[in-house]
């Protein structure tokens, strides 16, 4: 390789590195903006509940006590959200580590069904989880990977009104990864909606604040972003696939998760030390 070819190759590598860094920076900026936006809802709920008390809008001491209880529950939900965000942040900065091991995907799918099928049945939805072969092993953090799938399916159930939620997996031999598909019969737009507080400046009624505080949680968007960040830390990939032009009018979301495939050698070595 002559000097010109070497410099050209170095320039190309530098351009790729710059593009990756720019994309990462853009993602981090959007991620921080999303977190800031999400935290406003529980804070606004707490302020709204206190506003009702301070402005003497409660009709009785019982309603005041109920407002205080609702505020306390909102604070608990806020702390839970902050804990989940901090956990991801600590992982990113190396303050805590993932426990990457080889484990059976069939076992995780069985757990996934156990934790979500009753909720699906309660909403008259069909949950179809196609179990992979027992010999199919992946490498990830077992506890966090299982929770990610449960959260995604749980969110899908809450967003879906009717139909069948399907989960299946297949091996991509070209990349040594397992592809997991979550097919959910709801529009992609629902995964991009925010949980907005109705506002605190207009002195909302007790009933309005109560109803909102009961449903207060992370939006589907933030849940997906946190899951996406964790999967990437496991050397995987999580994305919502775009609809084909002929199917864009359908209310359907397909989530694709790529996770490293465990080689038979690594599985045998790990289990030999157990």
GIGIRA-V967624 format. One record per backbone hydrogen bond with DSSP energy under -0.5 kcal/mol. CO is the residue of the C=O (numbers start at 1). NH is the residue of the N-H. E is the energy in kcal/mol with one decimal. If there is no record, write none. Layout:
co=CO nh=NH e=E
co=CO nh=NH e=E
This chain:
co=2 nh=6 e=-2.2
co=3 nh=7 e=-2.5
co=4 nh=8 e=-2.5
co=5 nh=9 e=-2.5
co=6 nh=10 e=-2.5
co=7 nh=11 e=-2.4
co=8 nh=12 e=-2.3
co=9 nh=13 e=-2.4
co=10 nh=14 e=-2.3
co=11 nh=15 e=-2.3
co=12 nh=16 e=-2.3
co=13 nh=17 e=-2.5
co=14 nh=18 e=-2.5
co=15 nh=19 e=-2.5
co=16 nh=20 e=-2.5
co=17 nh=21 e=-2.4
co=18 nh=22 e=-2.7
co=19 nh=23 e=-2.5
co=20 nh=24 e=-2.5
co=21 nh=25 e=-2.6
co=22 nh=26 e=-2.5
co=23 nh=27 e=-2.4
co=24 nh=28 e=-2.7
co=25 nh=29 e=-2.4
co=26 nh=30 e=-2.3
co=27 nh=31 e=-2.6
co=28 nh=32 e=-2.7
co=29 nh=33 e=-2.0
co=30 nh=34 e=-2.2
co=31 nh=35 e=-2.4
co=32 nh=36 e=-2.4
co=33 nh=37 e=-2.2
co=34 nh=38 e=-2.7
co=35 nh=39 e=-2.3
co=36 nh=40 e=-0.7
co=37 nh=40 e=-0.7
co=37 nh=41 e=-0.6
co=38 nh=41 e=-1.0
co=38 nh=42 e=-0.7
co=39 nh=43 e=-1.5
co=40 nh=44 e=-3.0
co=41 nh=45 e=-2.3
co=42 nh=46 e=-2.3
co=43 nh=47 e=-2.4
co=44 nh=48 e=-2.6
co=45 nh=49 e=-2.4
co=46 nh=50 e=-2.2
co=47 nh=51 e=-2.2
co=48 nh=52 e=-1.7
co=49 nh=53 e=-1.2
co=50 nh=54 e=-2.9
co=51 nh=55 e=-2.1
co=52 nh=57 e=-3.0
co=52 nh=58 e=-0.7
co=53 nh=56 e=-1.6
co=60 nh=64 e=-1.9
co=61 nh=65 e=-2.4
co=62 nh=66 e=-2.3
co=63 nh=67 e=-2.3
co=64 nh=68 e=-2.2
co=65 nh=69 e=-2.4
co=66 nh=70 e=-2.4
co=67 nh=71 e=-2.3
co=68 nh=72 e=-2.3
co=69 nh=73 e=-2.2
co=70 nh=74 e=-2.2
co=71 nh=75 e=-2.2
co=72 nh=76 e=-2.1
co=73 nh=77 e=-2.2
co=74 nh=78 e=-2.3
co=75 nh=79 e=-2.6
co=76 nh=80 e=-2.1
co=77 nh=81 e=-2.3
co=78 nh=82 e=-2.5
co=79 nh=83 e=-2.6
co=80 nh=84 e=-2.1
co=81 nh=85 e=-2.2
co=82 nh=86 e=-3.0
co=83 nh=87 e=-2.2
co=84 nh=88 e=-1.7
co=85 nh=89 e=-2.2
co=86 nh=90 e=-2.8
co=87 nh=91 e=-1.8
co=88 nh=92 e=-2.3
co=89 nh=93 e=-1.9
co=90 nh=95 e=-2.1
co=90 nh=96 e=-1.1
co=91 nh=94 e=-1.1
co=98 nh=100 e=-0.9
co=99 nh=101 e=-0.5
co=99 nh=142 e=-0.6
co=101 nh=140 e=-2.0
co=103 nh=138 e=-2.5
co=104 nh=108 e=-1.2
co=105 nh=109 e=-2.5
co=106 nh=110 e=-2.2
co=107 nh=111 e=-2.1
co=108 nh=112 e=-2.6
co=109 nh=113 e=-2.2
co=110 nh=114 e=-2.0
co=111 nh=115 e=-2.1
co=112 nh=116 e=-1.1
co=113 nh=117 e=-2.4
co=116 nh=120 e=-2.0
co=117 nh=121 e=-2.4
co=118 nh=122 e=-2.3
co=119 nh=123 e=-0.9
co=120 nh=123 e=-0.7
co=120 nh=125 e=-2.9
co=121 nh=124 e=-1.7
co=125 nh=127 e=-0.5
co=126 nh=128 e=-0.6
co=126 nh=165 e=-3.0
co=127 nh=129 e=-0.6
co=128 nh=130 e=-0.6
co=128 nh=167 e=-2.6
co=129 nh=131 e=-0.8
co=133 nh=136 e=-2.1
co=135 nh=137 e=-0.8
co=136 nh=105 e=-2.3
co=136 nh=106 e=-0.5
co=137 nh=262 e=-2.3
co=138 nh=103 e=-2.2
co=138 nh=140 e=-0.5
co=140 nh=101 e=-2.5
co=140 nh=142 e=-0.9
co=141 nh=145 e=-3.1
co=142 nh=146 e=-2.5
co=143 nh=147 e=-1.9
co=144 nh=148 e=-2.2
co=145 nh=149 e=-2.0
co=146 nh=150 e=-2.2
co=147 nh=151 e=-2.7
co=148 nh=152 e=-2.5
co=149 nh=153 e=-2.6
co=150 nh=154 e=-2.9
co=151 nh=155 e=-2.5
co=152 nh=156 e=-2.4
co=153 nh=157 e=-2.6
co=154 nh=158 e=-1.9
co=155 nh=159 e=-1.5
co=156 nh=160 e=-1.0
co=157 nh=160 e=-0.6
co=163 nh=126 e=-2.2
co=164 nh=166 e=-0.6
co=165 nh=128 e=-3.2
co=166 nh=183 e=-3.0
co=167 nh=130 e=-2.7
co=168 nh=181 e=-2.8
co=170 nh=179 e=-3.4
co=171 nh=173 e=-0.8
co=172 nh=175 e=-1.1
co=172 nh=176 e=-0.9
co=172 nh=177 e=-1.5
co=176 nh=261 e=-2.5
co=177 nh=172 e=-3.2
co=178 nh=180 e=-0.6
co=178 nh=259 e=-2.1
co=179 nh=170 e=-2.2
co=180 nh=257 e=-2.7
co=181 nh=168 e=-1.8
co=181 nh=183 e=-0.6
co=182 nh=184 e=-0.7
co=182 nh=255 e=-2.6
co=183 nh=166 e=-2.3
co=184 nh=186 e=-2.3
co=184 nh=253 e=-3.1
co=187 nh=190 e=-1.1
co=188 nh=191 e=-1.6
co=189 nh=192 e=-1.6
co=190 nh=193 e=-0.9
co=193 nh=221 e=-0.7
co=194 nh=196 e=-1.0
co=200 nh=203 e=-1.0
co=205 nh=209 e=-2.1
co=206 nh=210 e=-2.7
co=207 nh=211 e=-2.5
co=208 nh=212 e=-1.9
co=209 nh=213 e=-2.6
co=210 nh=214 e=-1.6
co=211 nh=215 e=-0.8
co=212 nh=215 e=-0.7
co=213 nh=216 e=-0.6
co=219 nh=223 e=-2.3
co=220 nh=224 e=-2.3
co=221 nh=225 e=-2.3
co=222 nh=226 e=-2.6
co=223 nh=227 e=-2.2
co=224 nh=228 e=-3.0
co=225 nh=229 e=-2.3
co=226 nh=230 e=-2.2
co=227 nh=231 e=-2.6
co=228 nh=232 e=-2.1
co=229 nh=233 e=-1.5
co=230 nh=234 e=-1.0
co=231 nh=234 e=-0.7
co=231 nh=236 e=-2.3
co=232 nh=235 e=-1.6
co=237 nh=258 e=-3.2
co=239 nh=241 e=-0.6
co=239 nh=256 e=-3.0
co=244 nh=247 e=-1.8
co=245 nh=248 e=-0.8
co=247 nh=250 e=-1.7
co=250 nh=252 e=-1.4
co=253 nh=184 e=-3.2
co=253 nh=255 e=-0.5
co=254 nh=241 e=-2.6
co=255 nh=182 e=-2.6
co=256 nh=239 e=-2.2
co=257 nh=180 e=-3.1
co=258 nh=237 e=-2.3
co=259 nh=178 e=-3.1
co=260 nh=139 e=-2.3
co=263 nh=267 e=-2.2
co=264 nh=268 e=-2.5
co=265 nh=269 e=-2.3
co=266 nh=270 e=-2.4
co=267 nh=271 e=-2.5
co=268 nh=272 e=-1.4
co=269 nh=273 e=-0.8
co=270 nh=273 e=-0.8
co=271 nh=274 e=-0.6
